[in-house]
Amino acid sequence: MSFSLWLTFFAASWAISFSPGPGAISAMASGLKYGFRRGYWTTLGLECGILCQLAIVALGLGALLATSELAFAMVKWVGVAYLIYLGAKQFRTDAMPVAVEARPTGNVEIREQIMRGYLVNMTNPKGTMFLLAVVPQFLDLAQPLPLQYVIIGATLCFTDLVAMGCYTSLSSRILRLMHKPGHIRWLNRGFGALFILAGTILASLGRRA
């Protein structure tokens, strides 16, 4: 991959990372619930999901989702169910500002955050389809492909870490401005509704949408 080609992908990665979607909603929901430092663990899971999706594309398995209606439908409906589950769970969360800041985050809770972020990305087949459509445009077939996939993965993870950090920070700053439990309650319901909306949109999409 030439430097000029990488710069083009680097620029495209910022648009990809900052585009609203389930990942951004998940990052903001974690920032609202835990604050920035604790909520940012969800982003680690999101990046693991992205890297797994990229590996699927690199191994040629992404073509299976593109050609098999059954495979696409299975992954899609798992993703729909998971997003709606997250939405319902977030909708019922009544967090107090002081409790959110003071509550310690144990290893189990951190693992749960990482796993949630991972599943949000891994159960979204549109992400794999998107990478399948975009990544080949930036590959130089005359050069070794493994190194190019590593560069693409590292670039996309870097921009996504920054983007999800911005989303997490934004919601954690909003959290600091909230002084009444009712405000937090309605924000949680808003994020819950966004998760459910994302699941509904995913349910309406087909392989070629």
ChimeraX attribute file (.defattr): number of C-alpha atoms within 10 A of each C-alpha:
attribute: neighborCount
match mode: 1-to-1
recipient: residues
	/A:1	18
	/A:2	11
	/A:3	8
	/A:4	9
	/A:5	13
	/A:6	17
	/A:7	12
	/A:8	11
	/A:9	18
	/A:10	17
	/A:11	12
	/A:12	14
	/A:13	19
	/A:14	17
	/A:15	13
	/A:16	15
	/A:17	20
	/A:18	17
	/A:19	12
	/A:20	11
	/A:21	13
	/A:22	22
	/A:23	28
	/A:24	23
	/A:25	21
	/A:26	30
	/A:27	28
	/A:28	27
	/A:29	28
	/A:30	27
	/A:31	30
	/A:32	27
	/A:33	25
	/A:34	26
	/A:35	24
	/A:36	24
	/A:37	13
	/A:38	19
	/A:39	26
	/A:40	25
	/A:41	24
	/A:42	28
	/A:43	28
	/A:44	20
	/A:45	25
	/A:46	30
	/A:47	24
	/A:48	19
	/A:49	25
	/A:50	24
	/A:51	22
	/A:52	17
	/A:53	26
	/A:54	24
	/A:55	17
	/A:56	17
	/A:57	23
	/A:58	18
	/A:59	10
	/A:60	12
	/A:61	15
	/A:62	22
	/A:63	15
	/A:64	14
	/A:65	23
	/A:66	18
	/A:67	11
	/A:68	11
	/A:69	12
	/A:70	11
	/A:71	13
	/A:72	20
	/A:73	17
	/A:74	13
	/A:75	16
	/A:76	25
	/A:77	17
	/A:78	17
	/A:79	23
	/A:80	23
	/A:81	16
	/A:82	20
	/A:83	27
	/A:84	20
	/A:85	16
	/A:86	21
	/A:87	25
	/A:88	17
	/A:89	14
	/A:90	24
	/A:91	21
	/A:92	13
	/A:93	16
	/A:94	17
	/A:95	18
	/A:96	18
	/A:97	21
	/A:98	12
	/A:99	11
	/A:100	17
	/A:101	16
	/A:102	9
	/A:103	9
	/A:104	11
	/A:105	12
	/A:106	9
	/A:107	9
	/A:108	9
	/A:109	13
	/A:110	17
	/A:111	14
	/A:112	15
	/A:113	23
	/A:114	22
	/A:115	18
	/A:116	22
	/A:117	27
	/A:118	23
	/A:119	19
	/A:120	23
	/A:121	26
	/A:122	24
	/A:123	22
	/A:124	25
	/A:125	26
	/A:126	22
	/A:127	16
	/A:128	25
	/A:129	19
	/A:130	14
	/A:131	18
	/A:132	22
	/A:133	13
	/A:134	13
	/A:135	17
	/A:136	13
	/A:137	10
	/A:138	16
	/A:139	18
	/A:140	13
	/A:141	10
	/A:142	7
	/A:143	11
	/A:144	11
	/A:145	14
	/A:146	10
	/A:147	11
	/A:148	19
	/A:149	21
	/A:150	14
	/A:151	14
	/A:152	22
	/A:153	19
	/A:154	14
	/A:155	19
	/A:156	22
	/A:157	21
	/A:158	16
	/A:159	20
	/A:160	25
	/A:161	18
	/A:162	15
	/A:163	21
	/A:164	26
	/A:165	20
	/A:166	19
	/A:167	24
	/A:168	31
	/A:169	22
	/A:170	17
	/A:171	23
	/A:172	23
	/A:173	14
	/A:174	14
	/A:175	24
	/A:176	13
	/A:177	11
	/A:178	14
	/A:179	12
	/A:180	10
	/A:181	14
	/A:182	13
	/A:183	17
	/A:184	22
	/A:185	17
	/A:186	15
	/A:187	23
	/A:188	23
	/A:189	20
	/A:190	16
	/A:191	21
	/A:192	26
	/A:193	18
	/A:194	23
	/A:195	29
	/A:196	24
	/A:197	17
	/A:198	19
	/A:199	25
	/A:200	15
	/A:201	11
	/A:202	20
	/A:203	16
	/A:204	10
	/A:205	12
	/A:206	13
	/A:207	15
	/A:208	7
	/A:209	7
